[in-house]
Every structure is written in C-alpha cells, then in structure tokens.
Amino acid sequence: FLAASTHAPMTAIFLLVEMTGNYMIIVPVMLTAIVGTVTANKFYSDSIDTVDFTREGINIHEGREVAILRSIRVGKAISEDVDFISETANINNLLDLFAIANDSLYFPVVDHEGKMVGVVSMQDVKTILHDEAKRCCHLVGAICSRDVITLTPDHNLFDAMQLFDVKGIEEIPVVETMEEQWVVGKLKRRDVISVYNHEVLKRGISEKAEDIRLLCSSS
C-alpha cells in the first residue's frame, strides 16, 4: 500500500526490511511493491504527495520556467490596440494603414461582420508594390493569407511560445474563441518575455518575503 500510494517502491521495501529485520522477505516485498506501484501509476499518475499540487494546477515535474509560462493566460499579455482592414479594401488603403502603424508586422483582415478571415503583411503585396494600377484594383481579400495561426485568451503562454518557436513568427492574433473569430487583441513574443520576467520577479520577491516571515517567527 505504501509503495502504491507514494509511487516510491524502494522506500517501502527498505522501510519494511528495517522494521522487521528479516532480509528473507526482500524478494516477495520487491515483487509486491513493484506490482503495486505499476498498477497505481496505470490508474492515477499522481502520488499521495503530489495530488494536492495537481489539484492546484501545479505540475512539479516541469521546470520552473515551463510551470510559470503555463500558469499565465494569454489574456494577461495581449495588446488590445489592434488595427484591422476590410477584405474589400484595396492595396492603397493597406499601404496607408502600414504607413501610420509602424509597429505592426501584419493586419488582421475582416469580413463585413467583423470576423477575421485572414492576415496580410507587406510580404503579400511586394509583387504589386510598384504597380499603381494594380494597387487600386486589387483587393486585400484576394492576396491575404487565409491559413492563420491564432490563440484565444484562455490559452497559456507556454502554448504561445511553442507557436512562436515552431512557426518562426513574432506576432499572433488573439480571437475570442476558435469558433468565433472575433479579434480581441494580438500577442507579441516580446510581450510574453516581458510578462514572464515580471512574474519571475514577483514570485522571487514573494518567496523572499516568506523566508523573512518564517525567520522572524522562529526567532
């Protein structure tokens, strides 16, 4: 029972041998402890020592960095200052928008209902950039990228960083839900790093304060 509940078969084996002083029981105890541990792991991955952490959403098997990133929702790091462009706008309208929004790498493209249907960047217009006639008649909806990577406010920052790294991008549009593509903001890699650093600093200060409190209470 001890081996199964703690997921620590060796501890159970050594403890029982020490308590009985009978080394003849090592083999049957080893078999029992291993079977109990394997069975417990199959039905429940947490031990009696880690179950409370899991209930609080803390994965102690992860590194500190991953645990912190997983604990922060995308909604806490997004910028809600997002410029959109209609899919029926022409390329000249798009260039005007790029001229006044120097900080944006792309713009979400929305339909007549305001839902996102794609994104557009300068890369998408480079072939007609110097053709004034085409800039007037080509619509943004015809050149935008329709296969868009998105996040929702309920995703965590670890999910976001994985997308940044795997896809090699710096910004991701954030939508209300995956089904309802209403853009609520955008997430930048640098904002994730900034929020992460702030959280690390805050937790470090909290831990130091707790250490000081314990030191004072024990003296």
GROMACS elastic network, one bead per residue, 0.5 to 0.9 nm:
[ bonds ]
;  ai    aj funct       b0    kb
    1     4     6  0.51758   500
    1     5     6  0.60553   500
    1     6     6  0.84806   500
    1    12     6  0.86709   500
    1    33     6  0.79047   500
    1    36     6  0.70563   500
    1    37     6  0.87227   500
    2     5     6  0.52948   500
    2     6     6  0.59862   500
    2     7     6  0.79476   500
    2     8     6  0.77803   500
    2     9     6  0.78348   500
    2    11     6  0.85155   500
    2    12     6  0.59666   500
    2    33     6  0.81455   500
    2    36     6  0.87941   500
    2    37     6  0.89900   500
    3     6     6  0.54798   500
    3     7     6  0.53875   500
    3     8     6  0.50985   500
    3    10     6  0.77121   500
    3    11     6  0.73172   500
    3    12     6  0.53402   500
    3    13     6  0.80439   500
    3    32     6  0.86789   500
    3    33     6  0.53918   500
    3    34     6  0.76313   500
    3    36     6  0.64328   500
    3    37     6  0.57195   500
    3    40     6  0.89470   500
    4     7     6  0.51835   500
    4     8     6  0.72569   500
    4     9     6  0.73767   500
    4    33     6  0.70725   500
    4    34     6  0.83045   500
    4    35     6  0.83768   500
    4    38     6  0.77090   500
    4    39     6  0.75321   500
    4    40     6  0.54379   500
    4    41     6  0.79142   500
    4    47     6  0.78615   500
    5     8     6  0.80423   500
    5    36     6  0.85755   500
    5    37     6  0.76862   500
    5    40     6  0.72380   500
    5    46     6  0.86930   500
    5    47     6  0.56056   500
    5    48     6  0.55500   500
    5    49     6  0.84789   500
    6     9     6  0.79328   500
    6    11     6  0.89394   500
    6    12     6  0.88169   500
    6    37     6  0.81916   500
    6    46     6  0.84561   500
    6    48     6  0.54509   500
    6    49     6  0.65625   500
    6    50     6  0.87967   500
    7    36     6  0.85542   500
    7    37     6  0.54339   500
    7    38     6  0.83167   500
    7    40     6  0.75174   500
    7    41     6  0.74118   500
    7    45     6  0.89107   500
    7    46     6  0.80576   500
    7    47     6  0.56653   500
    7    48     6  0.81891   500
    8    11     6  0.55860   500
    8    12     6  0.66747   500
    8    13     6  0.89951   500
    8    33     6  0.84456   500
    8    37     6  0.72808   500
    8    47     6  0.87172   500
    9    12     6  0.51928   500
    9    13     6  0.62101   500
    9    14     6  0.87605   500
    9    30     6  0.76118   500
    9    32     6  0.89519   500
    9    33     6  0.51808   500
    9    34     6  0.60879   500
    9    36     6  0.82541   500
    9    37     6  0.64977   500
   10    13     6  0.50228   500
   10    14     6  0.61361   500
   10    15     6  0.83981   500
   10    30     6  0.80312   500
   10    33     6  0.79087   500
   10    34     6  0.87818   500
   11    14     6  0.53753   500
   11    15     6  0.59977   500
   11    16     6  0.85750   500
   12    15     6  0.51741   500
   12    16     6  0.61366   500
   12    17     6  0.86113   500
   12    29     6  0.85308   500
   12    30     6  0.88504   500
   12    33     6  0.70816   500
   13    16     6  0.54108   500
   13    17     6  0.62570   500
   13    18     6  0.86371   500
   13    26     6  0.71283   500
   13    29     6  0.62117   500
   13    30     6  0.63145   500
   13    33     6  0.70493   500
   14    17     6  0.52186   500
   14    18     6  0.60709   500
   14    19     6  0.85427   500
   14    26     6  0.86645   500
   15    18     6  0.52009   500
   15    19     6  0.61164   500
   15    20     6  0.87057   500
   16    19     6  0.50729   500
   16    20     6  0.61686   500
   16    21     6  0.81873   500
   16    22     6  0.88272   500
   16    25     6  0.88594   500
   16    26     6  0.88111   500
   16    29     6  0.81496   500
   17    20     6  0.53245   500
   17    21     6  0.54782   500
   17    22     6  0.59837   500
   17    23     6  0.61929   500
   17    24     6  0.88432   500
   17    25     6  0.73148   500
   17    26     6  0.69852   500
   17    29     6  0.86824   500
   18    21     6  0.52011   500
   18    22     6  0.78098   500
   18    23     6  0.86951   500
   19    22     6  0.83546   500
   20    23     6  0.82412   500
   20    25     6  0.89971   500
   22    25     6  0.62002   500
   22    26     6  0.80661   500
   23    26     6  0.55920   500
   23    27     6  0.87557   500
   24    27     6  0.73201   500
   24    28     6  0.85889   500
   25    28     6  0.56858   500
   25    29     6  0.59240   500
   25    30     6  0.84241   500
   26    29     6  0.51693   500
   26    30     6  0.59064   500
   26    31     6  0.86385   500
   27    30     6  0.51096   500
   27    31     6  0.63158   500
   27    32     6  0.86773   500
   28    31     6  0.51632   500
   28    32     6  0.61407   500
   28    33     6  0.85410   500
   29    32     6  0.50753   500
   29    33     6  0.59454   500
   29    34     6  0.84677   500
   30    33     6  0.51665   500
   30    34     6  0.60506   500
   30    35     6  0.85013   500
   31    34     6  0.53168   500
   31    35     6  0.61116   500
   31    36     6  0.84732   500
   32    35     6  0.52936   500
   32    36     6  0.60251   500
   32    37     6  0.85646   500
   33    36     6  0.51122   500
   33    37     6  0.60696   500
   33    38     6  0.85968   500
   34    37     6  0.51414   500
   34    38     6  0.60912   500
   34    39     6  0.84592   500
   35    38     6  0.52797   500
   35    39     6  0.60540   500
   35    40     6  0.85244   500
   36    39     6  0.52200   500
   36    40     6  0.60835   500
   36    41     6  0.85897   500
   37    40     6  0.51233   500
   37    41     6  0.60987   500
   37    42     6  0.85956   500
   38    41     6  0.51387   500
   38    42     6  0.62216   500
   38    43     6  0.89360   500
   39    42     6  0.51532   500
   39    43     6  0.66134   500
   39    44     6  0.86426   500
   40    43     6  0.54130   500
   40    44     6  0.58302   500
   40    45     6  0.74444   500
   40    46     6  0.87400   500
   40    47     6  0.84674   500
   41    44     6  0.51706   500
   41    46     6  0.74744   500
   41    47     6  0.83512   500
   42    45     6  0.69343   500
   44    47     6  0.77664   500
   45    51     6  0.87832   500
   46    49     6  0.76997   500
   46    50     6  0.56391   500
   46    51     6  0.52800   500
   46    54     6  0.77420   500
   47    50     6  0.53108   500
   47    51     6  0.59657   500
   48    51     6  0.56677   500
   48    52     6  0.79665   500
   49    52     6  0.72341   500
   49    53     6  0.82715   500
   50    53     6  0.53520   500
   50    54     6  0.64951   500
   50    55     6  0.89026   500
   50    59     6  0.86308   500
   50    60     6  0.77382   500
   51    54     6  0.51807   500
   51    55     6  0.63240   500
   51    56     6  0.88339   500
   52    55     6  0.51080   500
   52    56     6  0.64690   500
   52    57     6  0.88799   500
   52    58     6  0.86850   500
   53    56     6  0.51549   500
   53    57     6  0.64637   500
   53    58     6  0.51073   500
   53    59     6  0.68343   500
   53    60     6  0.73809   500
   54    58     6  0.51695   500
   54    59     6  0.60304   500
   54    60     6  0.81582   500
   55    58     6  0.74062   500
   56    59     6  0.88721   500
   57    71     6  0.78625   500
   58    61     6  0.89326   500
   58    62     6  0.88685   500
   58    67     6  0.70524   500
   58    70     6  0.89894   500
   58    71     6  0.80566   500
   59    62     6  0.57957   500
   59    63     6  0.87130   500
   59    67     6  0.66515   500
   60    63     6  0.75354   500
   60    64     6  0.84298   500
   60    67     6  0.78770   500
   61    67     6  0.89493   500
   62    65     6  0.81263   500
   62    66     6  0.61939   500
   62    67     6  0.60252   500
   63    66     6  0.54255   500
   63    67     6  0.61625   500
   63    68     6  0.86838   500
   64    67     6  0.51248   500
   64    68     6  0.61752   500
   64    69     6  0.86744   500
   65    68     6  0.52885   500
   65    69     6  0.62849   500
   65    70     6  0.86478   500
   65   196     6  0.85235   500
   65   200     6  0.86370   500
   66    69     6  0.51279   500
   66    70     6  0.60406   500
   66    71     6  0.85560   500
   66   158     6  0.65690   500
   67    70     6  0.51660   500
   67    71     6  0.62151   500
   67   158     6  0.84838   500
   68    71     6  0.51326   500
   68    72     6  0.67415   500
   68   157     6  0.86652   500
   68   158     6  0.84383   500
   68   196     6  0.73172   500
   68   199     6  0.76061   500
   68   200     6  0.77022   500
   69    72     6  0.55617   500
   69    73     6  0.82580   500
   69   156     6  0.67483   500
   69   157     6  0.50211   500
   69   159     6  0.84376   500
   69   161     6  0.86468   500
   69   192     6  0.86978   500
   69   196     6  0.67284   500
   70    73     6  0.75017   500
   70   155     6  0.87436   500
   70   156     6  0.52910   500
   70   157     6  0.59351   500
   70   158     6  0.52146   500
   70   159     6  0.76929   500
   71   156     6  0.68100   500
   71   157     6  0.78389   500
   71   158     6  0.85668   500
   72    75     6  0.83990   500
   72    76     6  0.71009   500
   72    77     6  0.84216   500
   72   155     6  0.85738   500
   72   156     6  0.55463   500
   72   157     6  0.59366   500
   72   158     6  0.83126   500
   72   195     6  0.86751   500
   72   196     6  0.83307   500
   72   199     6  0.88382   500
   73    76     6  0.57199   500
   73    77     6  0.74457   500
   73   153     6  0.63582   500
   73   154     6  0.56861   500
   73   155     6  0.57331   500
   73   157     6  0.60471   500
   74    77     6  0.54197   500
   74    78     6  0.63300   500
   74   151     6  0.78233   500
   74   152     6  0.70161   500
   74   154     6  0.62148   500
   74   155     6  0.55623   500
   74   156     6  0.52371   500
   74   157     6  0.56260   500
   74   159     6  0.89382   500
   74   160     6  0.76249   500
   74   174     6  0.83207   500
   74   187     6  0.75814   500
   74   192     6  0.84075   500
   75    78     6  0.56290   500
   75    79     6  0.88349   500
   75   152     6  0.75519   500
   75   154     6  0.65807   500
   75   155     6  0.79366   500
   75   156     6  0.84291   500
   75   174     6  0.84925   500
   75   185     6  0.86435   500
   75   187     6  0.88728   500
   76    79     6  0.89606   500
   76   153     6  0.77467   500
   76   195     6  0.82506   500
   77   153     6  0.89183   500
   77   157     6  0.83737   500
   77   186     6  0.89088   500
   77   187     6  0.67789   500
   77   188     6  0.84638   500
   77   191     6  0.62631   500
   77   192     6  0.63104   500
   77   194     6  0.86805   500
   77   195     6  0.64788   500
   78    81     6  0.89871   500
   78   153     6  0.81252   500
   78   174     6  0.77076   500
   78   184     6  0.86441   500
   78   185     6  0.58777   500
   78   186     6  0.54832   500
   78   188     6  0.74777   500
   78   191     6  0.74831   500
   78   192     6  0.84838   500
   79    82     6  0.73128   500
   79   184     6  0.86164   500
   79   185     6  0.53723   500
   79   186     6  0.54423   500
   79   187     6  0.63482   500
   79   188     6  0.81931   500
   79   191     6  0.85479   500
   80   184     6  0.62356   500
   80   186     6  0.65895   500
   80   187     6  0.89857   500
   81   184     6  0.88930   500
   81   185     6  0.66129   500
   81   186     6  0.78870   500
   82   104     6  0.87292   500
   82   107     6  0.79850   500
   82   108     6  0.83400   500
   82   183     6  0.83431   500
   82   184     6  0.80220   500
   82   185     6  0.59129   500
   82   186     6  0.67727   500
   83    97     6  0.82234   500
   83   101     6  0.80259   500
   83   104     6  0.85284   500
   83   107     6  0.64000   500
   83   108     6  0.73978   500
   84    97     6  0.89319   500
   84   107     6  0.56759   500
   84   108     6  0.52284   500
   84   109     6  0.60108   500
   84   110     6  0.68269   500
   84   114     6  0.89922   500
   84   116     6  0.88503   500
   84   183     6  0.89883   500
   85    88     6  0.84151   500
   85    89     6  0.69378   500
   85    93     6  0.83946   500
   85    94     6  0.71841   500
   85    97     6  0.82038   500
   85   107     6  0.66843   500
   85   108     6  0.64940   500
   85   109     6  0.51172   500
   85   110     6  0.62559   500
   85   111     6  0.88859   500
   85   120     6  0.88825   500
   85   140     6  0.80603   500
   86    89     6  0.53521   500
   86    90     6  0.88204   500
   86   108     6  0.85604   500
   86   109     6  0.55745   500
   86   110     6  0.50390   500
   86   111     6  0.60571   500
   86   112     6  0.74314   500
   86   114     6  0.81813   500
   86   140     6  0.73106   500
   86   141     6  0.76426   500
   87    90     6  0.81812   500
   87   109     6  0.56583   500
   87   110     6  0.58333   500
   87   111     6  0.58441   500
   87   112     6  0.81509   500
   87   117     6  0.80466   500
   87   118     6  0.86516   500
   87   139     6  0.66552   500
   87   140     6  0.50528   500
   87   142     6  0.77080   500
   87   144     6  0.82735   500
   88   110     6  0.89380   500
   88   111     6  0.79434   500
   88   112     6  0.86480   500
   88   139     6  0.56246   500
   88   140     6  0.62662   500
   88   141     6  0.62031   500
   88   142     6  0.87834   500
   89    92     6  0.81835   500
   89    93     6  0.61168   500
   89    94     6  0.72334   500
   89   138     6  0.84750   500
   89   139     6  0.55855   500
   89   140     6  0.57210   500
   89   141     6  0.77688   500
   90    93     6  0.54226   500
   90    94     6  0.66085   500
   90   135     6  0.65702   500
   90   136     6  0.58103   500
   90   137     6  0.63710   500
   90   138     6  0.55844   500
   90   140     6  0.56289   500
   90   141     6  0.86583   500
   91    95     6  0.62258   500
   91    96     6  0.86281   500
   91   125     6  0.75365   500
   91   128     6  0.87748   500
   91   129     6  0.84707   500
   91   134     6  0.80449   500
   91   136     6  0.62826   500
   91   137     6  0.77559   500
   91   138     6  0.61560   500
   91   139     6  0.61978   500
   91   140     6  0.60969   500
   92    95     6  0.50691   500
   92    96     6  0.62381   500
   92    97     6  0.86735   500
   92   132     6  0.84090   500
   92   135     6  0.55705   500
   92   136     6  0.61444   500
   92   138     6  0.89825   500
   93    96     6  0.51391   500
   93    97     6  0.63743   500
   93    98     6  0.88328   500
   93   135     6  0.88419   500
   93   136     6  0.86593   500
   93   140     6  0.88747   500
   94    97     6  0.50736   500
   94    98     6  0.63222   500
   94    99     6  0.86931   500
   94   107     6  0.88407   500
   94   120     6  0.88165   500
   94   140     6  0.74590   500
   95    98     6  0.50178   500
   95    99     6  0.61814   500
   95   100     6  0.89349   500
   95   122     6  0.83971   500
   95   129     6  0.89779   500
   96    99     6  0.50830   500
   96   100     6  0.66970   500
   96   101     6  0.88196   500
   97   100     6  0.54667   500
   97   101     6  0.61408   500
   97   102     6  0.89392   500
   97   107     6  0.89148   500
   98   101     6  0.51365   500
   98   102     6  0.63676   500
   98   103     6  0.87981   500
   98   104     6  0.75022   500
   98   105     6  0.86349   500
   98   106     6  0.84731   500
   98   107     6  0.86702   500
   98   121     6  0.89273   500
   98   122     6  0.82986   500
   99   102     6  0.63965   500
  100   103     6  0.89467   500
  101   104     6  0.59338   500
  102   105     6  0.81495   500
  104   107     6  0.71092   500
  104   121     6  0.89168   500
  104   171     6  0.86828   500
  105   120     6  0.87953   500
  105   121     6  0.63012   500
  105   122     6  0.77641   500
  105   170     6  0.83203   500
  105   171     6  0.75488   500
  106   119     6  0.64544   500
  106   120     6  0.54040   500
  106   122     6  0.72996   500
  106   171     6  0.83016   500
  107   118     6  0.86462   500
  107   119     6  0.55223   500
  107   120     6  0.54376   500
  107   121     6  0.65855   500
  107   173     6  0.89198   500
  108   116     6  0.62325   500
  108   117     6  0.76849   500
  108   118     6  0.60253   500
  108   120     6  0.65530   500
  108   173     6  0.74087   500
  108   183     6  0.79169   500
  109   114     6  0.87143   500
  109   115     6  0.81486   500
  109   116     6  0.55310   500
  109   117     6  0.57492   500
  109   118     6  0.50882   500
  109   119     6  0.51721   500
  109   120     6  0.67440   500
  109   140     6  0.76647   500
  109   141     6  0.72402   500
  109   144     6  0.74177   500
  110   113     6  0.74940   500
  110   114     6  0.51125   500
  110   115     6  0.50757   500
  110   117     6  0.54837   500
  110   118     6  0.71681   500
  110   119     6  0.85792   500
  110   141     6  0.86228   500
  110   182     6  0.88196   500
  110   183     6  0.89555   500
  111   114     6  0.52573   500
  111   115     6  0.56122   500
  111   116     6  0.65057   500
  111   117     6  0.64699   500
  111   141     6  0.86748   500
  112   115     6  0.75719   500
  113   116     6  0.89002   500
  114   181     6  0.87477   500
  114   182     6  0.69017   500
  114   183     6  0.84565   500
  115   180     6  0.75771   500
  115   181     6  0.53219   500
  115   183     6  0.71146   500
  116   119     6  0.79079   500
  116   175     6  0.84307   500
  116   180     6  0.89850   500
  116   181     6  0.55143   500
  116   182     6  0.62126   500
  116   183     6  0.66007   500
  117   141     6  0.82774   500
  117   144     6  0.86925   500
  117   145     6  0.85671   500
  117   146     6  0.62481   500
  117   147     6  0.87822   500
  117   148     6  0.83095   500
  117   181     6  0.79201   500
  118   141     6  0.79319   500
  118   144     6  0.59598   500
  118   145     6  0.53137   500
  118   147     6  0.67826   500
  118   148     6  0.60106   500
  119   144     6  0.55496   500
  119   145     6  0.53816   500
  119   146     6  0.67608   500
  119   147     6  0.84394   500
  119   148     6  0.68432   500
  119   173     6  0.88366   500
  120   123     6  0.80017   500
  120   124     6  0.63198   500
  120   125     6  0.83917   500
  120   140     6  0.74771   500
  120   141     6  0.86988   500
  120   143     6  0.74422   500
  120   145     6  0.61196   500
  120   146     6  0.89397   500
  121   124     6  0.54478   500
  121   125     6  0.72387   500
  121   144     6  0.77068   500
  121   145     6  0.86407   500
  122   125     6  0.53545   500
  122   126     6  0.62094   500
  122   129     6  0.88828   500
  123   126     6  0.54659   500
  123   127     6  0.83755   500
  124   127     6  0.75861   500
  124   128     6  0.89579   500
  124   143     6  0.62933   500
  124   144     6  0.66385   500
  124   145     6  0.79433   500
  125   128     6  0.56797   500
  125   129     6  0.58041   500
  125   135     6  0.87339   500
  125   143     6  0.74352   500
  125   144     6  0.88830   500
  126   130     6  0.80780   500
  127   130     6  0.77477   500
  127   131     6  0.84416   500
  128   131     6  0.51825   500
  128   132     6  0.78685   500
  128   134     6  0.64269   500
  128   135     6  0.65747   500
  129   132     6  0.75566   500
  129   134     6  0.84882   500
  129   135     6  0.70392   500
  130   134     6  0.87512   500
  130   135     6  0.81733   500
  131   134     6  0.55124   500
  131   135     6  0.62273   500
  131   136     6  0.89445   500
  132   135     6  0.50117   500
  132   136     6  0.64580   500
  132   137     6  0.89867   500
  133   136     6  0.54326   500
  133   137     6  0.66253   500
  133   138     6  0.86390   500
  134   137     6  0.52312   500
  134   138     6  0.55947   500
  135   138     6  0.56431   500
  135   139     6  0.81890   500
  136   139     6  0.80456   500
  138   141     6  0.86278   500
  138   142     6  0.71514   500
  138   143     6  0.80628   500
  139   142     6  0.54984   500
  139   143     6  0.71168   500
  139   144     6  0.89910   500
  140   143     6  0.54981   500
  140   144     6  0.59434   500
  141   144     6  0.55251   500
  141   145     6  0.85816   500
  141   146     6  0.89346   500
  142   145     6  0.88016   500
  143   146     6  0.89888   500
  145   148     6  0.68693   500
  148   172     6  0.87578   500
  148   173     6  0.84582   500
  149   163     6  0.83610   500
  149   172     6  0.66878   500
  149   173     6  0.74287   500
  150   172     6  0.59221   500
  150   173     6  0.53492   500
  150   174     6  0.57083   500
  150   175     6  0.67199   500
  150   178     6  0.78242   500
  151   154     6  0.81503   500
  151   155     6  0.64546   500
  151   159     6  0.86744   500
  151   160     6  0.74350   500
  151   172     6  0.69812   500
  151   173     6  0.65441   500
  151   175     6  0.62117   500
  151   176     6  0.85769   500
  151   177     6  0.81257   500
  151   178     6  0.77035   500
  151   186     6  0.88409   500
  151   187     6  0.85272   500
  152   155     6  0.55605   500
  152   156     6  0.88548   500
  152   173     6  0.85158   500
  152   174     6  0.51726   500
  152   175     6  0.51454   500
  152   176     6  0.58116   500
  152   177     6  0.57077   500
  152   178     6  0.70022   500
  152   184     6  0.86043   500
  153   156     6  0.78910   500
  153   174     6  0.67390   500
  153   175     6  0.73874   500
  153   176     6  0.69954   500
  153   177     6  0.81373   500
  153   184     6  0.84424   500
  153   185     6  0.89324   500
  154   177     6  0.87642   500
  155   158     6  0.83985   500
  155   159     6  0.66006   500
  155   160     6  0.75446   500
  156   159     6  0.55152   500
  156   160     6  0.66336   500
  157   161     6  0.61005   500
  157   162     6  0.85428   500
  157   192     6  0.67365   500
  157   196     6  0.85845   500
  158   161     6  0.51633   500
  158   162     6  0.62540   500
  158   163     6  0.87537   500
  159   162     6  0.52707   500
  159   163     6  0.65095   500
  159   164     6  0.88528   500
  160   163     6  0.52001   500
  160   164     6  0.62618   500
  160   165     6  0.87174   500
  160   172     6  0.82601   500
  160   187     6  0.83742   500
  160   189     6  0.82550   500
  160   192     6  0.82083   500
  161   165     6  0.60905   500
  161   166     6  0.84629   500
  161   189     6  0.72412   500
  161   192     6  0.77179   500
  162   165     6  0.52028   500
  162   166     6  0.59517   500
  162   167     6  0.82554   500
  163   166     6  0.52015   500
  163   167     6  0.56443   500
  163   168     6  0.76947   500
  163   169     6  0.77798   500
  163   172     6  0.86894   500
  164   167     6  0.55658   500
  164   168     6  0.54496   500
  164   169     6  0.51488   500
  164   170     6  0.62509   500
  164   171     6  0.77367   500
  164   172     6  0.81517   500
  164   188     6  0.88624   500
  164   189     6  0.68803   500
  165   168     6  0.52341   500
  165   169     6  0.72489   500
  165   170     6  0.89516   500
  166   169     6  0.82381   500
  169   172     6  0.76683   500
  169   188     6  0.89528   500
  169   189     6  0.82122   500
  170   187     6  0.83483   500
  170   188     6  0.56777   500
  170   189     6  0.53280   500
  170   190     6  0.79176   500
  171   186     6  0.67425   500
  171   187     6  0.55669   500
  171   189     6  0.63894   500
  172   185     6  0.88959   500
  172   186     6  0.57028   500
  172   187     6  0.52382   500
  172   188     6  0.65495   500
  172   189     6  0.85454   500
  173   183     6  0.68451   500
  173   184     6  0.80480   500
  173   185     6  0.62469   500
  173   187     6  0.62978   500
  173   188     6  0.88718   500
  174   177     6  0.85591   500
  174   181     6  0.87269   500
  174   182     6  0.84157   500
  174   183     6  0.58050   500
  174   184     6  0.58165   500
  174   185     6  0.51346   500
  174   186     6  0.51284   500
  174   187     6  0.67058   500
  175   178     6  0.68159   500
  175   180     6  0.73573   500
  175   181     6  0.53534   500
  175   182     6  0.52223   500
  175   184     6  0.53582   500
  175   185     6  0.70270   500
  175   186     6  0.84247   500
  176   179     6  0.82748   500
  176   180     6  0.61882   500
  176   181     6  0.62537   500
  176   182     6  0.54273   500
  176   183     6  0.62852   500
  176   184     6  0.60351   500
  176   185     6  0.89598   500
  177   180     6  0.50567   500
  177   181     6  0.62591   500
  177   182     6  0.75337   500
  178   181     6  0.61628   500
  180   183     6  0.88649   500
  183   186     6  0.79758   500
  187   190     6  0.86326   500
  187   191     6  0.69081   500
  187   192     6  0.75453   500
  188   191     6  0.52243   500
  188   192     6  0.65745   500
  188   193     6  0.89398   500
  189   192     6  0.51984   500
  189   193     6  0.64747   500
  189   194     6  0.87375   500
  190   193     6  0.51259   500
  190   194     6  0.61575   500
  190   195     6  0.86983   500
  191   195     6  0.61131   500
  191   196     6  0.84321   500
  192   195     6  0.52495   500
  192   196     6  0.60490   500
  192   197     6  0.86017   500
  193   196     6  0.50493   500
  193   197     6  0.61179   500
  193   198     6  0.85948   500
  194   197     6  0.52407   500
  194   198     6  0.62534   500
  194   199     6  0.87016   500
  195   198     6  0.50949   500
  195   199     6  0.61901   500
  195   200     6  0.86803   500
  196   199     6  0.51266   500
  196   200     6  0.62130   500
  196   201     6  0.86559   500
  197   200     6  0.51167   500
  197   201     6  0.62108   500
  197   202     6  0.85916   500
  198   201     6  0.51417   500
  198   202     6  0.61178   500
  198   203     6  0.86296   500
  199   203     6  0.60692   500
  199   204     6  0.84169   500
  200   203     6  0.52106   500
  200   204     6  0.60462   500
  200   205     6  0.86481   500
  201   204     6  0.50476   500
  201   205     6  0.62310   500
  201   206     6  0.86460   500
  202   205     6  0.52252   500
  202   206     6  0.62408   500
  202   207     6  0.86962   500
  203   207     6  0.60980   500
  203   208     6  0.85743   500
  204   207     6  0.51669   500
  204   208     6  0.62395   500
  204   209     6  0.86187   500
  205   208     6  0.51358   500
  205   209     6  0.61266   500
  205   210     6  0.86170   500
  206   209     6  0.50756   500
  206   210     6  0.61815   500
  206   211     6  0.86532   500
  207   210     6  0.50795   500
  207   211     6  0.62028   500
  207   212     6  0.86759   500
  208   211     6  0.50265   500
  208   212     6  0.62206   500
  208   213     6  0.85872   500
  209   212     6  0.51213   500
  209   213     6  0.61492   500
  209   214     6  0.86720   500
  210   214     6  0.61541   500
  210   215     6  0.85010   500
  211   214     6  0.51829   500
  211   215     6  0.60911   500
  211   216     6  0.86053   500
  212   215     6  0.50056   500
  212   216     6  0.61079   500
  212   217     6  0.85617   500
  213   216     6  0.51784   500
  213   217     6  0.61333   500
  213   218     6  0.86374   500
  214   217     6  0.51051   500
  214   218     6  0.61431   500
  214   219     6  0.86976   500
  215   218     6  0.53125   500
  215   219     6  0.63661   500
  216   219     6  0.53400   500
